[in-house]
Amino acid sequence: MKDSDAGTSADNPLSMDWSSVAVVLLLLALAGTTATLISPFEEPAAAVACPNCSVVLISLDALRADHLGAYGYNRNTSPAIDRVAADSFIFDNAIVQSTYTLPSHFSIFTSLYPFQHRNRGFSENVTMLAEALNAEGYHTFSVNGGGNVRGGLGFSAGFEEYNATEELTDDQFRKAFNHINTSIRRGEKFFLFYHTYYIHDPYIAPPAYASRFDVYNATFQQQAEDRWNTIYANLTDANVTGQKLTNTLYAQFREYYFDKLASDPKLVAHATAEYDGSIRRTDRFLQRLFRLLKQRNVYNNTVIILTADHGEEFGDHGGWLHRDVHREIRRVPLIIHVPNTDGRRIDQRVESIDLVPTIAEIVGVPRSRFAQTFSGTVLTPLMAGSDIQKGFTITQRNRKVAFINLSTDLAYYHNPTEDVEAVYNLSAGEENRLINGSLVNQLAAQYQRVRSNISGRTSQLEEKLTNLGYFQ
Protein backbone atom coordinates (compact mmCIF):
# COMPACT_ATOMS: atom_id res chain seq x y z
CA MET A 1 0.00 0.00 0.00
CA LYS A 2 1.19 3.49 -0.78
CA ASP A 3 -1.17 4.96 1.80
CA SER A 4 -2.72 3.64 4.97
CA ASP A 5 -5.57 1.24 4.39
CA ALA A 6 -6.76 1.29 7.99
CA GLY A 7 -10.50 0.98 8.19
CA THR A 8 -10.86 -0.88 4.90
CA SER A 9 -13.33 -3.72 5.14
CA ALA A 10 -11.94 -7.17 4.39
CA ASP A 11 -15.19 -8.03 2.67
CA ASN A 12 -15.39 -4.95 0.49
CA PRO A 13 -12.16 -3.08 -0.26
CA LEU A 14 -14.12 0.02 -1.22
CA SER A 15 -16.18 0.39 1.96
CA MET A 16 -14.83 2.63 4.71
CA ASP A 17 -15.77 2.99 8.39
CA TRP A 18 -15.35 6.75 8.47
CA SER A 19 -15.23 8.79 11.65
CA SER A 20 -16.54 12.33 11.50
CA VAL A 21 -13.08 13.69 10.79
CA ALA A 22 -12.52 11.09 8.09
CA VAL A 23 -15.74 12.21 6.42
CA VAL A 24 -14.28 15.68 6.23
CA LEU A 25 -11.10 14.24 4.70
CA LEU A 26 -13.11 12.38 2.07
CA LEU A 27 -15.06 15.49 1.19
CA LEU A 28 -11.79 17.35 1.02
CA ALA A 29 -10.39 14.81 -1.43
CA LEU A 30 -13.51 14.84 -3.56
CA ALA A 31 -13.47 18.62 -3.66
CA GLY A 32 -9.83 18.70 -4.70
CA THR A 33 -9.07 21.51 -2.27
CA THR A 34 -5.48 22.11 -1.22
CA ALA A 35 -5.97 23.70 2.19
CA THR A 36 -3.73 22.41 4.97
CA LEU A 37 -5.33 20.33 7.70
CA ILE A 38 -4.60 21.10 11.33
CA SER A 39 -4.15 18.05 13.53
CA PRO A 40 -4.57 18.52 17.28
CA PHE A 41 -2.42 15.41 17.87
CA GLU A 42 0.81 16.42 16.08
CA GLU A 43 3.37 19.14 16.29
CA PRO A 44 3.65 20.97 12.94
CA ALA A 45 6.54 19.72 10.82
CA ALA A 46 9.51 21.93 10.01
CA ALA A 47 8.68 24.14 7.06
CA VAL A 48 10.08 23.37 3.61
CA ALA A 49 10.36 26.89 2.26
CA CYS A 50 12.60 29.23 0.31
CA PRO A 51 10.86 32.64 0.30
CA ASN A 52 11.55 34.75 -2.78
CA CYS A 53 13.86 32.14 -4.26
CA SER A 54 14.22 31.88 -8.02
CA VAL A 55 12.51 28.94 -9.73
CA VAL A 56 13.72 26.66 -12.53
CA LEU A 57 11.09 24.27 -13.88
CA ILE A 58 12.48 21.62 -16.25
CA SER A 59 10.13 19.45 -18.32
CA LEU A 60 11.82 16.66 -20.26
CA ASP A 61 9.20 15.50 -22.72
CA ALA A 62 8.53 11.72 -22.80
CA LEU A 63 10.97 10.86 -19.99
CA ARG A 64 10.21 7.67 -18.07
CA ALA A 65 11.11 7.79 -14.40
CA ASP A 66 12.72 4.35 -14.47
CA HIS A 67 15.35 5.42 -17.02
CA LEU A 68 17.16 7.75 -14.60
CA GLY A 69 19.90 6.68 -12.24
CA ALA A 70 18.12 8.45 -9.38
CA TYR A 71 15.24 6.00 -9.91
CA GLY A 72 17.44 2.90 -9.95
CA TYR A 73 18.23 2.55 -13.66
CA ASN A 74 21.26 0.36 -14.36
CA ARG A 75 22.55 2.50 -17.23
CA ASN A 76 24.47 5.69 -16.62
CA THR A 77 22.00 7.97 -18.40
CA SER A 78 21.75 10.88 -15.98
CA PRO A 79 24.84 11.70 -13.87
CA ALA A 80 24.13 15.45 -13.66
CA ILE A 81 20.46 14.95 -12.78
CA ASP A 82 21.45 12.32 -10.22
CA ARG A 83 23.82 14.75 -8.50
CA VAL A 84 21.04 17.31 -8.11
CA ALA A 85 18.68 14.56 -6.93
CA ALA A 86 21.15 13.51 -4.22
CA ASP A 87 20.12 16.41 -1.98
CA SER A 88 16.59 16.83 -3.33
CA PHE A 89 13.13 15.42 -2.73
CA ILE A 90 12.63 12.45 -5.04
CA PHE A 91 9.02 11.43 -5.57
CA ASP A 92 8.94 7.76 -6.53
CA ASN A 93 5.31 7.75 -7.63
CA ALA A 94 4.53 10.99 -9.46
CA ILE A 95 1.53 10.64 -11.76
CA VAL A 96 0.67 12.88 -14.73
CA GLN A 97 -2.89 13.95 -15.49
CA SER A 98 -2.60 13.27 -19.21
CA THR A 99 -0.19 11.27 -21.34
CA TYR A 100 -0.37 13.86 -24.12
CA THR A 101 1.93 16.88 -24.09
CA LEU A 102 -0.62 19.68 -24.45
CA PRO A 103 -3.11 18.86 -21.67
CA SER A 104 -0.39 17.49 -19.39
CA HIS A 105 1.50 20.78 -19.44
CA PHE A 106 -1.67 22.80 -18.90
CA SER A 107 -2.28 20.68 -15.79
CA ILE A 108 1.30 21.32 -14.65
CA PHE A 109 0.87 25.09 -15.07
CA THR A 110 -2.67 25.47 -13.67
CA SER A 111 -3.23 22.72 -11.04
CA LEU A 112 -6.36 21.67 -12.93
CA TYR A 113 -7.37 18.34 -14.44
CA PRO A 114 -7.72 18.19 -18.26
CA PHE A 115 -11.51 17.98 -18.01
CA GLN A 116 -11.36 21.28 -16.08
CA HIS A 117 -8.96 23.36 -18.19
CA ARG A 118 -9.94 21.76 -21.53
CA ASN A 119 -6.63 22.89 -23.07
CA ARG A 120 -7.66 26.53 -22.99
CA GLY A 121 -5.09 29.21 -22.20
CA PHE A 122 -5.39 32.98 -21.88
CA SER A 123 -8.45 32.70 -19.64
CA GLU A 124 -9.40 35.29 -17.08
CA ASN A 125 -10.70 32.45 -14.91
CA VAL A 126 -7.36 30.61 -14.84
CA THR A 127 -3.98 32.01 -13.80
CA MET A 128 -0.91 30.29 -15.22
CA LEU A 129 2.09 29.78 -12.91
CA ALA A 130 4.21 32.31 -14.83
CA GLU A 131 1.50 34.96 -14.49
CA ALA A 132 1.43 34.61 -10.71
CA LEU A 133 5.23 34.64 -10.44
CA ASN A 134 5.54 37.63 -12.74
CA ALA A 135 2.99 39.51 -10.63
CA GLU A 136 5.24 38.78 -7.64
CA GLY A 137 8.21 40.45 -9.32
CA TYR A 138 9.86 37.50 -11.04
CA HIS A 139 11.67 37.94 -14.35
CA THR A 140 9.93 35.19 -16.36
CA PHE A 141 11.37 33.54 -19.45
CA SER A 142 11.27 30.21 -21.24
CA VAL A 143 13.36 28.23 -23.66
CA ASN A 144 11.28 25.40 -25.06
CA GLY A 145 10.62 23.10 -27.99
CA GLY A 146 7.41 24.80 -29.15
CA GLY A 147 4.94 22.45 -30.83
CA ASN A 148 2.38 21.40 -28.25
CA VAL A 149 3.76 23.92 -25.74
CA ARG A 150 3.97 26.81 -28.21
CA GLY A 151 3.06 30.24 -26.97
CA GLY A 152 0.00 30.66 -29.18
CA LEU A 153 -1.77 27.87 -27.29
CA GLY A 154 -1.64 29.90 -24.10
CA PHE A 155 1.63 28.75 -22.57
CA SER A 156 3.30 32.13 -23.04
CA ALA A 157 0.91 33.79 -20.57
CA GLY A 158 2.95 35.56 -17.91
CA PHE A 159 6.30 35.14 -19.65
CA GLU A 160 8.26 38.22 -20.58
CA GLU A 161 10.03 36.19 -23.23
CA TYR A 162 8.95 32.80 -24.58
CA ASN A 163 11.45 31.22 -26.95
CA ALA A 164 10.64 28.17 -29.05
CA THR A 165 13.98 27.20 -30.56
CA GLU A 166 16.02 24.38 -32.04
CA GLU A 167 16.83 22.03 -29.22
CA LEU A 168 20.01 21.17 -27.35
CA THR A 169 22.09 23.71 -29.23
CA ASP A 170 24.53 26.28 -27.93
CA ASP A 171 22.12 28.99 -29.08
CA GLN A 172 19.29 27.54 -27.01
CA PHE A 173 21.33 27.49 -23.84
CA ARG A 174 22.85 30.86 -24.58
CA LYS A 175 19.36 32.34 -24.49
CA ALA A 176 18.69 30.78 -21.09
CA PHE A 177 22.09 31.78 -19.73
CA ASN A 178 21.68 35.39 -20.91
CA HIS A 179 18.36 35.72 -19.10
CA ILE A 180 19.77 34.21 -15.91
CA ASN A 181 22.80 36.49 -16.03
CA THR A 182 20.58 39.52 -16.65
CA SER A 183 18.44 38.68 -13.64
CA ILE A 184 21.48 38.19 -11.44
CA ARG A 185 22.99 41.48 -12.59
CA ARG A 186 19.75 43.31 -11.79
CA GLY A 187 19.31 41.55 -8.49
CA GLU A 188 16.00 40.02 -9.68
CA LYS A 189 14.51 36.69 -8.81
CA PHE A 190 13.70 34.73 -11.96
CA PHE A 191 11.52 31.93 -13.27
CA LEU A 192 12.92 29.76 -16.08
CA PHE A 193 10.74 27.16 -17.78
CA TYR A 194 12.99 24.86 -19.77
CA HIS A 195 11.39 22.23 -21.98
CA THR A 196 12.81 19.93 -24.64
CA TYR A 197 11.51 17.21 -26.97
CA TYR A 198 14.98 15.79 -27.46
CA ILE A 199 14.17 12.55 -25.60
CA HIS A 200 10.90 12.19 -27.55
CA ASP A 201 10.74 9.95 -30.62
CA PRO A 202 12.09 9.56 -33.33
CA TYR A 203 14.96 8.56 -31.00
CA ILE A 204 17.84 9.94 -33.01
CA ALA A 205 20.71 10.46 -30.60
CA PRO A 206 24.27 11.10 -31.85
CA PRO A 207 26.18 7.79 -32.11
CA ALA A 208 28.61 9.00 -29.46
CA TYR A 209 25.77 8.80 -26.93
CA ALA A 210 23.59 5.92 -28.12
CA SER A 211 26.50 3.63 -29.08
CA ARG A 212 27.76 3.50 -25.49
CA PHE A 213 25.03 0.90 -24.91
CA ASP A 214 25.86 -2.52 -26.31
CA VAL A 215 22.54 -3.06 -28.10
CA TYR A 216 23.16 -0.18 -30.51
CA ASN A 217 22.51 -1.14 -34.16
CA ALA A 218 24.27 1.33 -36.46
CA THR A 219 22.85 -0.19 -39.65
CA PHE A 220 19.23 0.06 -38.57
CA GLN A 221 19.78 3.53 -37.15
CA GLN A 222 21.14 4.74 -40.47
CA GLN A 223 18.16 3.20 -42.27
CA ALA A 224 15.78 4.96 -39.88
CA GLU A 225 17.48 8.34 -40.33
CA ASP A 226 17.49 7.90 -44.11
CA ARG A 227 13.76 7.11 -44.04
CA TRP A 228 13.09 10.20 -41.89
CA ASN A 229 15.03 12.43 -44.26
CA THR A 230 13.32 10.95 -47.33
CA ILE A 231 9.84 11.51 -45.88
CA TYR A 232 10.78 15.06 -44.95
CA ALA A 233 12.14 15.81 -48.42
CA ASN A 234 9.05 14.39 -50.12
CA LEU A 235 6.72 16.49 -47.95
CA THR A 236 8.63 19.72 -48.44
CA ASP A 237 8.80 19.07 -52.19
CA ALA A 238 5.00 18.83 -52.07
CA ASN A 239 4.91 22.22 -50.30
CA VAL A 240 3.62 20.76 -47.03
CA THR A 241 4.53 23.20 -44.24
CA GLY A 242 3.89 24.13 -40.61
CA GLN A 243 2.08 21.86 -38.20
CA LYS A 244 0.75 19.72 -41.06
CA LEU A 245 4.35 18.97 -42.07
CA THR A 246 5.24 17.94 -38.51
CA ASN A 247 2.15 15.79 -38.04
CA THR A 248 2.49 14.03 -41.40
CA LEU A 249 6.22 13.48 -41.00
CA TYR A 250 5.77 11.82 -37.62
CA ALA A 251 2.79 9.73 -38.75
CA GLN A 252 4.57 8.31 -41.79
CA PHE A 253 7.85 7.70 -39.98
CA ARG A 254 6.16 6.05 -37.01
CA GLU A 255 4.32 3.63 -39.30
CA TYR A 256 7.66 2.50 -40.71
CA TYR A 257 9.65 2.53 -37.47
CA PHE A 258 7.27 0.76 -35.12
CA ASP A 259 6.35 -1.87 -37.70
CA LYS A 260 10.07 -2.70 -37.70
CA LEU A 261 10.21 -2.83 -33.90
CA ALA A 262 7.15 -5.08 -33.73
CA SER A 263 8.85 -7.59 -36.02
CA ASP A 264 12.20 -7.84 -34.20
CA PRO A 265 12.79 -7.66 -30.41
CA LYS A 266 16.45 -6.79 -31.01
CA LEU A 267 15.35 -3.56 -32.65
CA VAL A 268 13.31 -2.70 -29.55
CA ALA A 269 16.54 -2.96 -27.57
CA HIS A 270 18.20 -0.67 -30.11
CA ALA A 271 15.38 1.89 -29.89
CA THR A 272 15.76 1.85 -26.10
CA ALA A 273 19.48 2.51 -26.50
CA GLU A 274 18.69 5.50 -28.71
CA TYR A 275 16.20 6.73 -26.12
CA ASP A 276 18.78 6.34 -23.35
CA GLY A 277 21.40 8.08 -25.47
CA SER A 278 19.02 11.03 -25.85
CA ILE A 279 18.60 11.17 -22.09
CA ARG A 280 22.39 11.17 -21.63
CA ARG A 281 22.87 14.02 -24.12
CA THR A 282 20.07 16.03 -22.49
CA ASP A 283 21.72 15.43 -19.12
CA ARG A 284 24.99 16.78 -20.51
CA PHE A 285 23.27 20.05 -21.44
CA LEU A 286 21.52 20.30 -18.09
CA GLN A 287 24.90 19.92 -16.44
CA ARG A 288 25.85 23.25 -18.01
CA LEU A 289 22.74 24.88 -16.56
CA PHE A 290 23.38 23.53 -13.06
CA ARG A 291 27.03 24.57 -13.29
CA LEU A 292 26.05 28.13 -14.25
CA LEU A 293 23.71 28.42 -11.26
CA LYS A 294 26.55 27.32 -8.98
CA GLN A 295 29.18 29.51 -10.62
CA ARG A 296 26.93 32.57 -10.28
CA ASN A 297 26.20 31.69 -6.64
CA VAL A 298 22.44 31.35 -7.12
CA TYR A 299 22.11 27.55 -6.92
CA ASN A 300 21.51 27.83 -3.18
CA ASN A 301 18.83 30.44 -3.78
CA THR A 302 16.99 28.58 -6.55
CA VAL A 303 14.21 26.00 -6.34
CA ILE A 304 14.71 23.44 -9.12
CA ILE A 305 11.91 21.15 -10.27
CA LEU A 306 12.60 18.41 -12.82
CA THR A 307 9.73 16.39 -14.23
CA ALA A 308 8.09 15.20 -17.46
CA ASP A 309 4.71 15.45 -19.14
CA HIS A 310 4.47 11.69 -19.69
CA GLY A 311 6.64 8.60 -19.97
CA GLU A 312 7.12 6.24 -22.90
CA GLU A 313 6.27 2.65 -23.75
CA PHE A 314 8.60 0.18 -25.45
CA GLY A 315 6.23 -2.74 -25.81
CA ASP A 316 5.63 -2.99 -22.03
CA HIS A 317 1.91 -3.47 -22.64
CA GLY A 318 2.14 -4.34 -26.32
CA GLY A 319 2.28 -0.76 -27.52
CA TRP A 320 4.67 2.09 -28.28
CA LEU A 321 5.08 5.77 -27.54
CA HIS A 322 2.61 7.26 -25.02
CA ARG A 323 -0.82 6.47 -26.40
CA ASP A 324 -2.20 4.78 -23.29
CA VAL A 325 -2.33 5.39 -19.52
CA HIS A 326 -0.32 2.42 -18.24
CA ARG A 327 2.23 2.86 -15.46
CA GLU A 328 5.32 3.31 -17.64
CA ILE A 329 3.53 6.21 -19.35
CA ARG A 330 1.66 7.88 -16.48
CA ARG A 331 4.57 7.66 -13.98
CA VAL A 332 7.21 10.36 -14.42
CA PRO A 333 10.21 11.64 -12.50
CA LEU A 334 9.60 14.42 -10.02
CA ILE A 335 12.68 15.85 -8.34
CA ILE A 336 12.40 19.03 -6.26
CA HIS A 337 15.54 20.75 -5.01
CA VAL A 338 14.84 23.22 -2.19
CA PRO A 339 17.92 25.06 -0.87
CA ASN A 340 18.92 24.43 2.74
CA THR A 341 16.94 21.22 3.03
CA ASP A 342 18.28 17.68 3.12
CA GLY A 343 15.72 16.15 0.78
CA ARG A 344 14.53 12.55 0.90
CA ARG A 345 12.68 9.88 -1.07
CA ILE A 346 8.89 9.99 -0.93
CA ASP A 347 6.85 6.92 -1.84
CA GLN A 348 3.32 8.31 -1.64
CA ARG A 349 1.60 8.90 -4.96
CA VAL A 350 1.38 12.54 -5.99
CA GLU A 351 0.22 14.29 -9.16
CA SER A 352 1.47 16.89 -11.63
CA ILE A 353 -1.36 19.18 -10.51
CA ASP A 354 0.37 19.37 -7.12
CA LEU A 355 3.27 21.38 -8.57
CA VAL A 356 1.72 24.85 -8.76
CA PRO A 357 0.40 24.96 -5.18
CA THR A 358 3.67 23.45 -3.94
CA ILE A 359 5.90 25.93 -5.79
CA ALA A 360 3.71 28.81 -4.62
CA GLU A 361 3.95 27.58 -1.02
CA ILE A 362 7.73 27.15 -1.13
CA VAL A 363 8.55 30.59 -2.56
CA GLY A 364 5.73 32.47 -0.83
CA VAL A 365 3.33 33.37 -3.62
CA PRO A 366 -0.08 34.05 -2.04
CA ARG A 367 -3.06 32.01 -3.17
CA SER A 368 -4.83 35.25 -4.09
CA ARG A 369 -2.55 35.55 -7.12
CA PHE A 370 -4.48 32.70 -8.74
CA ALA A 371 -8.01 32.99 -10.08
CA GLN A 372 -8.77 29.26 -9.93
CA THR A 373 -9.28 26.87 -7.04
CA PHE A 374 -6.47 24.35 -7.24
CA SER A 375 -7.28 20.69 -7.74
CA GLY A 376 -3.77 19.79 -6.59
CA THR A 377 -2.37 19.46 -3.09
CA VAL A 378 0.46 21.34 -1.39
CA LEU A 379 3.26 18.81 -0.96
CA THR A 380 5.43 20.68 1.55
CA PRO A 381 3.96 18.89 4.61
CA LEU A 382 4.78 15.57 2.94
CA MET A 383 8.28 16.82 2.14
CA ALA A 384 8.70 17.81 5.79
CA GLY A 385 7.75 14.34 6.99
CA SER A 386 4.04 14.72 7.72
CA ASP A 387 1.12 13.06 5.96
CA ILE A 388 -1.13 14.68 3.39
CA GLN A 389 -4.62 13.65 2.44
CA LYS A 390 -4.99 12.62 -1.19
CA GLY A 391 -7.86 10.35 -2.10
CA PHE A 392 -7.13 9.51 -5.71
CA THR A 393 -5.16 10.17 -8.88
CA ILE A 394 -6.56 10.56 -12.39
CA THR A 395 -4.74 10.14 -15.71
CA GLN A 396 -6.40 10.56 -19.11
CA ARG A 397 -5.52 10.04 -22.73
CA ASN A 398 -8.48 11.04 -24.88
CA ARG A 399 -11.19 8.65 -23.63
CA LYS A 400 -8.81 6.30 -21.83
CA VAL A 401 -8.56 6.74 -18.07
CA ALA A 402 -6.61 5.38 -15.11
CA PHE A 403 -8.24 6.20 -11.76
CA ILE A 404 -6.39 5.11 -8.60
CA ASN A 405 -8.11 4.93 -5.22
CA LEU A 406 -5.21 5.73 -2.88
CA SER A 407 -6.91 4.25 0.19
CA THR A 408 -7.16 0.80 -1.38
CA ASP A 409 -4.40 0.96 -4.02
CA LEU A 410 -6.91 -0.24 -6.59
CA ALA A 411 -6.66 1.18 -10.11
CA TYR A 412 -9.61 1.41 -12.45
CA TYR A 413 -8.57 1.26 -16.11
CA HIS A 414 -10.98 2.02 -18.95
CA ASN A 415 -10.23 1.97 -22.66
CA PRO A 416 -13.61 2.38 -24.42
CA THR A 417 -12.00 2.26 -27.86
CA GLU A 418 -11.03 -1.38 -27.33
CA ASP A 419 -13.89 -2.06 -24.90
CA VAL A 420 -11.51 -2.84 -22.03
CA GLU A 421 -12.54 -2.15 -18.43
CA ALA A 422 -10.54 -3.59 -15.54
CA VAL A 423 -9.36 -3.16 -11.97
CA TYR A 424 -5.75 -3.73 -10.90
CA ASN A 425 -4.41 -4.27 -7.39
CA LEU A 426 -1.34 -2.03 -7.49
CA SER A 427 -0.08 -3.33 -4.15
CA ALA A 428 0.62 -6.62 -5.92
CA GLY A 429 1.93 -5.05 -9.14
CA GLU A 430 0.58 -3.45 -12.27
CA GLU A 431 -0.21 -6.80 -13.87
CA ASN A 432 -2.41 -8.08 -11.01
CA ARG A 433 -5.75 -7.73 -12.74
CA LEU A 434 -8.75 -8.55 -10.58
CA ILE A 435 -11.49 -10.56 -12.27
CA ASN A 436 -14.38 -9.03 -10.37
CA GLY A 437 -17.23 -7.39 -12.27
CA SER A 438 -18.76 -5.91 -9.12
CA LEU A 439 -15.46 -4.27 -8.19
CA VAL A 440 -15.09 -2.81 -11.68
CA ASN A 441 -18.56 -1.30 -11.41
CA GLN A 442 -17.83 0.17 -7.98
CA LEU A 443 -14.56 1.79 -9.10
CA ALA A 444 -16.19 3.07 -12.29
CA ALA A 445 -19.00 4.65 -10.28
CA GLN A 446 -16.52 6.13 -7.82
CA TYR A 447 -14.52 7.67 -10.65
CA GLN A 448 -17.64 9.23 -12.13
CA ARG A 449 -18.64 10.66 -8.72
CA VAL A 450 -15.18 12.11 -8.15
CA ARG A 451 -15.07 13.65 -11.61
CA SER A 452 -18.56 15.07 -11.18
CA ASN A 453 -17.62 16.58 -7.81
CA ILE A 454 -14.49 18.18 -9.25
CA SER A 455 -16.27 19.54 -12.30
CA GLY A 456 -19.16 20.91 -10.26
CA ARG A 457 -17.18 22.12 -7.29
CA THR A 458 -18.53 25.16 -5.46
CA SER A 459 -17.04 27.33 -2.75
CA GLN A 460 -19.66 26.34 -0.17
CA LEU A 461 -17.85 23.13 0.89
CA GLU A 462 -14.53 24.86 1.50
CA GLU A 463 -16.29 27.67 3.36
CA LYS A 464 -18.17 25.18 5.56
CA LEU A 465 -15.00 23.25 6.44
CA THR A 466 -13.16 26.50 7.16
CA ASN A 467 -15.91 27.52 9.58
CA LEU A 468 -15.52 24.14 11.29
CA GLY A 469 -11.87 24.98 11.93
CA TYR A 470 -10.24 22.34 9.75
CA PHE A 471 -8.18 24.74 7.64
CA GLN A 472 -5.51 27.26 8.45
VENNOR-V286501 format. One record per backbone hydrogen bond with DSSP energy under -0.5 kcal/mol. NH is the residue of the N-H (numbers start at 1). CO is the residue of the C=O. E is the energy in kcal/mol with one decimal. If there is no record, write none. Layout:
NH/CO/E  NH/CO/E
//
This chain:
8/5/-1.8  9/12/-0.6  9/15/-1.5  15/12/-1.6  17/7/-1.0  18/16/-1.1  23/19/-2.0  24/20/-1.4  25/21/-2.0  26/22/-2.5  27/23/-2.6  28/24/-2.5  29/25/-2.4  30/26/-2.8  31/27/-2.2  32/28/-1.2  33/28/-1.1  38/470/-1.1  39/37/-0.6  40/38/-0.5  42/39/-0.8  49/47/-0.8  50/362/-3.1  52/363/-2.3  53/50/-2.0  54/301/-2.1  55/190/-2.7  56/303/-2.8  57/192/-3.0  58/56/-0.6  58/305/-3.4  59/57/-0.5  59/194/-2.9  60/58/-0.6  60/307/-2.5  61/59/-0.9  61/196/-2.0  63/60/-1.5  64/62/-0.6  65/331/-0.8  67/64/-1.1  68/65/-1.4  71/68/-1.4  72/69/-2.2  73/68/-2.0  77/75/-2.1  82/78/-2.7  83/79/-1.7  84/80/-1.7  85/81/-2.5  86/82/-1.4  87/84/-1.1  88/85/-2.0  89/336/-2.9  90/88/-0.6  90/344/-2.0  91/89/-0.6  91/334/-2.7  92/90/-0.7  92/346/-2.7  93/346/-0.5  94/91/-0.5  94/332/-0.7  95/350/-2.5  96/330/-2.4  99/396/-1.6  104/100/-2.1  105/101/-2.2  106/102/-1.8  107/103/-2.1  108/104/-2.0  109/105/-2.3  110/106/-1.3  111/107/-2.1  116/113/-2.1  117/113/-2.2  118/114/-2.5  120/117/-1.8  121/119/-0.6  121/153/-0.6  126/123/-1.1  128/126/-0.6  129/109/-1.3  131/128/-0.5  132/128/-1.8  133/129/-2.4  134/130/-2.6  135/131/-2.0  136/132/-0.9  136/133/-0.6  137/134/-1.7  138/133/-2.2  139/189/-2.5  140/138/-0.7  141/191/-2.5  142/161/-1.8  143/193/-1.7  144/163/-3.0  149/146/-1.8  150/147/-1.5  153/150/-1.6  154/151/-2.2  155/150/-0.9  156/151/-1.0  157/154/-1.2  159/156/-2.3  160/140/-1.7  161/140/-1.1  163/142/-2.7  164/162/-0.6  165/144/-2.2  165/163/-0.6  173/169/-1.9  174/170/-2.3  175/171/-1.9  176/172/-1.5  177/173/-3.1  178/174/-2.6  179/175/-1.8  180/176/-2.3  181/177/-3.0  182/178/-2.3  183/179/-2.4  184/180/-2.5  185/181/-2.5  186/182/-2.0  187/183/-0.7  187/184/-0.8  188/183/-3.0  191/139/-2.7  192/55/-2.4  193/141/-1.8  193/191/-0.5  194/57/-2.7  194/192/-0.7  195/143/-2.0  195/193/-0.5  196/59/-1.5  200/197/-1.1  203/200/-1.0  205/203/-0.6  209/206/-2.3  210/206/-2.0  211/207/-2.3  212/209/-0.9  213/210/-1.6  216/213/-1.9  218/216/-0.6  221/217/-2.3  222/218/-2.1  223/219/-2.0  224/220/-2.6  225/221/-2.5  226/222/-2.5  227/223/-2.3  228/224/-2.4  229/225/-2.5  230/226/-2.2  231/227/-2.5  232/228/-2.4  233/229/-2.4  234/230/-2.5  235/231/-2.2  236/232/-2.5  237/233/-2.4  238/234/-1.1  239/236/-1.7  240/235/-2.6  244/241/-0.7  245/241/-1.3  246/242/-1.8  247/243/-2.8  248/244/-2.4  249/245/-2.5  250/246/-2.3  251/247/-2.2  252/248/-2.5  253/249/-2.3  254/250/-2.9  255/251/-1.7  256/252/-1.5  257/253/-3.1  258/254/-2.5  259/255/-0.9  260/256/-1.6  261/257/-1.9  262/258/-2.0  263/259/-0.9  263/260/-0.7  264/260/-0.7  264/261/-0.9  267/264/-1.4  268/264/-0.9  269/265/-1.7  270/266/-1.6  271/267/-2.6  272/268/-2.2  273/269/-1.7  274/270/-2.3  275/271/-2.4  276/272/-2.7  277/273/-2.5  278/274/-2.0  279/275/-1.8  280/276/-2.3  281/277/-2.2  282/278/-2.3  283/279/-2.6  284/280/-1.8  285/281/-1.5  286/282/-2.3  287/283/-2.0  288/284/-0.8  288/285/-0.5  289/285/-1.2  290/286/-2.7  291/287/-2.3  292/288/-2.1  293/289/-2.1  294/290/-1.8  295/291/-3.0  296/292/-2.4  297/294/-1.5  298/293/-2.8  299/293/-1.6  301/298/-1.8  302/299/-1.2  303/54/-3.2  304/302/-0.5  304/337/-1.7  305/56/-2.9  306/335/-2.6  307/58/-2.6  308/333/-0.5  311/329/-2.9  312/328/-1.2  313/321/-3.0  315/319/-2.5  318/315/-1.4  321/313/-1.1  323/320/-0.9  329/326/-1.8  330/326/-2.6  331/327/-2.5  332/94/-2.2  333/63/-0.5  334/91/-0.5  335/306/-2.4  336/89/-2.4  337/304/-3.2  337/335/-0.5  338/336/-0.6  339/337/-0.5  341/338/-1.0  346/90/-2.8  350/93/-2.1  352/95/-1.8  354/351/-1.6  355/352/-1.9  357/353/-0.6  358/354/-1.6  359/355/-3.2  360/356/-2.7  361/357/-1.9  362/358/-2.4  363/359/-2.4  364/360/-1.2  365/360/-2.3  366/364/-0.6  369/366/-1.9  370/367/-2.1  374/372/-0.6  375/111/-3.1  376/111/-0.6  378/34/-0.5  383/379/-2.4  384/380/-1.8  385/382/-1.1  386/381/-2.9  390/388/-0.8  393/404/-1.4  395/402/-2.1  396/97/-1.9  397/400/-2.1  400/397/-2.4  401/414/-2.0  402/395/-2.5  403/412/-2.7  404/393/-2.2  405/403/-0.5  405/410/-2.7  406/391/-1.7  406/404/-0.8  407/391/-0.6  408/405/-0.6  409/405/-2.1  410/405/-0.9  411/424/-2.8  412/403/-3.6  413/411/-0.6  413/422/-2.9  414/401/-2.3  415/420/-3.2  418/415/-0.8  420/415/-2.3  422/413/-2.6  423/434/-0.6  424/411/-2.5  425/432/-2.4  426/409/-2.3  426/424/-1.0  427/409/-0.6  428/425/-1.4  429/426/-1.2  432/429/-1.8  433/431/-2.0  434/423/-3.1  435/433/-0.6  436/434/-1.5  440/436/-2.1  441/437/-2.1  442/438/-2.2  443/439/-2.6  444/440/-2.6  445/441/-2.4  446/442/-2.3  447/443/-2.7  448/444/-2.1  449/445/-2.2  450/446/-2.7  451/447/-2.8  452/448/-2.4  453/449/-2.6  454/450/-2.5  455/451/-2.7  456/452/-2.2  457/454/-1.2  462/458/-0.5  463/459/-2.3  464/460/-2.7  465/461/-2.6  466/462/-2.2  467/463/-2.3  468/464/-1.3  469/466/-1.6  470/465/-2.0  472/36/-0.9
//
